[in-house]
Amino acid sequence: MSMVKSPTGVGTAARAVGATKRYGRADSAVRALDDVSVEFPSGVFTAIMGPSGSGKSTLLHCLAGLDTLTSGQVFIGDTDVSSLSDGDLTLLRRNRLGFIFQTYNLVPTLTAEENIVLPLRLGGRKADHEWLAQVVSAVGLADRLHHTPAELSGGQQQRVAAARALITRPEIVFADEPTGALDSRSSAELLRFLRHAVDAYGQTIVMVTHDAVAASYADRVLFLRDGQVVSEMTEPTADRILDAMKGLGE
Ligand SMILES: Nc1ncnc2c1ncn2[C@@H]1O[C@H](COP(=O)(O)OP(=O)(O)OP(=O)(O)O)[C@@H](O)[C@H]1O
């Protein structure tokens, strides 16, 4: 099988259909997601933006099987995530998805390389050395592989987390505020790596961010307000994103 997928992408990597998430009861209920139907095409880098409380994290978590919907469905490829048992959800997350969170969640006692290949070990799979070398080189970590997280900067730790998210060649990488704890230089390094993964390997990425500059690395930006997708922008620039956010009352 070729390692290079079409950068333009074909098909739908994930989608939500009438996705609704309510918290609390009747009169005090919050609709964190309100009947959201949206598709995430394969090989495309999508950013999700919106004011605080608009439902960004809820959408990401429900798509990734980390949280459950009140009604509606989410699909990863053709798999209806909402119908899976807990065990099958764990397998789906481990084998088909990659995650990058704001806090890097590295195992402190393992080296960078051991952290990167951990998802393979957990899945009982062997590291493909060529692929590992490619990911490590693209993320600029070749000289840090034998350091533990405490010996790495925040930016380096997040790049280890990003390499770990890609090592299984997941169908989708979900990133929740991945640059939230990074300075602008480290953010740019991480975002260039994510962009490269899309352009060179056809990786699909869905990223929640508050940062217009971060979102401008995406191919497409979805804007949420009050639990609904209210607009979408292609070929985004930071200035156009900021204007759109002002229109949403940010
Ligand atoms: N566990 C919960 N219990 C009750 N309400 C919740 C819970 N999680 C989220 N909410 C509410 O759901 C709505 C959407 O929250 P969510 O975290 O998805 O928004 P967000 O756009 O990611 O916000 P932020 O940008 O501040 O992270 C908010 O009104 C929030 O208060």
The ligand as a MOL file (V3000), in Angstrom:
LIG
                    3D

  0  0  0     0  0            999 V3000
M  V30 BEGIN CTAB
M  V30 COUNTS 31 33 0 0 0
M  V30 BEGIN ATOM
M  V30 1 N -19.9560 18.6740 31.4860 0
M  V30 2 C -20.7420 19.7340 31.2550 0
M  V30 3 N -21.8140 19.9680 32.0330 0
M  V30 4 C -22.6340 21.0230 31.7960 0
M  V30 5 N -22.4610 21.9000 30.7860 0
M  V30 6 C -21.4020 21.7200 29.9780 0
M  V30 7 C -20.4830 20.6310 30.1690 0
M  V30 8 N -19.5340 20.7040 29.2060 0
M  V30 9 C -19.8250 21.7900 28.4620 0
M  V30 10 N -20.9540 22.3900 28.9200 0
M  V30 11 C -21.6080 23.5850 28.3430 0
M  V30 12 O -21.8130 23.3300 26.9520 0
M  V30 13 C -21.5460 24.5090 26.1870 0
M  V30 14 C -20.4880 24.2050 25.1420 0
M  V30 15 O -19.2320 23.9110 25.7870 0
M  V30 16 P -17.8870 23.6180 25.0000 0
M  V30 17 O -16.8300 23.3370 26.0050 0
M  V30 18 O -18.1380 22.6220 23.9290 0
M  V30 19 O -17.6200 25.0230 24.3030 0
M  V30 20 P -16.2790 25.5640 23.6110 0
M  V30 21 O -16.7280 26.3070 22.4060 0
M  V30 22 O -15.3120 24.4700 23.4150 0
M  V30 23 O -15.7920 26.5890 24.7290 0
M  V30 24 P -14.3160 27.1280 25.0880 0
M  V30 25 O -13.8820 27.8900 23.8770 0
M  V30 26 O -14.5640 28.0340 26.2560 0
M  V30 27 O -13.4570 25.9490 25.3900 0
M  V30 28 C -21.1530 25.5950 27.1950 0
M  V30 29 O -22.2970 26.3560 27.4820 0
M  V30 30 C -20.7030 24.8010 28.3860 0
M  V30 31 O -20.8860 25.5380 29.5610 0
M  V30 END ATOM
M  V30 BEGIN BOND
M  V30 1 1 1 2
M  V30 2 1 2 3
M  V30 3 2 2 7
M  V30 4 2 3 4
M  V30 5 1 4 5
M  V30 6 2 5 6
M  V30 7 1 6 7
M  V30 8 1 6 10
M  V30 9 1 7 8
M  V30 10 2 8 9
M  V30 11 1 9 10
M  V30 12 1 10 11
M  V30 13 1 11 12
M  V30 14 1 11 30
M  V30 15 1 12 13
M  V30 16 1 13 14
M  V30 17 1 13 28
M  V30 18 1 14 15
M  V30 19 1 15 16
M  V30 20 2 16 17
M  V30 21 1 16 18
M  V30 22 1 16 19
M  V30 23 1 19 20
M  V30 24 2 20 21
M  V30 25 1 20 22
M  V30 26 1 20 23
M  V30 27 1 23 24
M  V30 28 2 24 25
M  V30 29 1 24 26
M  V30 30 1 24 27
M  V30 31 1 28 29
M  V30 32 1 28 30
M  V30 33 1 30 31
M  V30 END BOND
M  V30 END CTAB
M  END
